[in-house]
């Protein structure tokens, strides 16, 4: 009861043991047809070649159809496909689930996320600031925070009559709002006087603001536990930017303003990459080759 599902690394180990068991059974004359179905080969990857002695000579590797599929990523700076859902199952607290949701849907830099104050959040329709009709937050550049978290861009902002105005205004998704209320109602310390959104949950600094380095380490640990490899916070921003760019049919201005970049040139140079597996990309090449009828 309450035991978590096995992650990819553990499942691959179990699959290897199970395949070995069936192959041994086949040697004893039991279910030889299954053994033949399991005795598959595949092309070695570069990682396989690097791991093996004289790996550059390898032409094939044993394959295991019982093993789970590897999570693939479209680009080395992006999250593997399905990483968000896997991470939400893997992280240990409402704060960490909120981190996954907010980095995934908000396109926030880690310094922006860890530098947020409760006053920066206007999570209802038609907030009093009058600057956005839908739920949103204000990313405000602040120097001198104890966690050394700060927004990269210095959009002008002000605090007047108990209300934040200005800064970089970012829309907030329903999933982000849900994760926020879950965190605030179950884990946020009532006595926190610093006014920052994210707090440490363990150790002598419990209740104090959560630093970007703490968030990076949390994601790194969760990524390895989930079998996703090394995860960095900026991968969420890259993945988010590509998703927005695709949904906007390549409109760089939308991505620039949603993500807070200074120019569309930055977006174009970093994020406007074509997926070589995209059907449209494939059709264009086939047409240029005279293969498309």
Buried (B, 14 or more C-beta within 10 A) or exposed (E): EEEEEEBBEEBBEBBBEBBEEBBEBBEEEEEBEBBEEBBEEEEBEEEBBEEEEEBEEEEEBEBBEBBBEEBEBBEEBBBBBEBBEBBBEBBEBBBBBBBBBBBBBBBBBBBBBBBBBBBBBBBEEEBEBEBBEEBBBBBBBBEEBEBEBBBEBEBEBEBEEEBBBBBBBBBBBEBBBEBBEBBBEEBBEEEBEBEBBBBBBEEEEEBBBBBBEBBBEBBBBBBBBBBBEEBBBBBBBBBBBBBBBEEEEEBBEBBBBBBBBEEBEBBBEEBBBEEEEEEEEEEEEEEEEEEEE
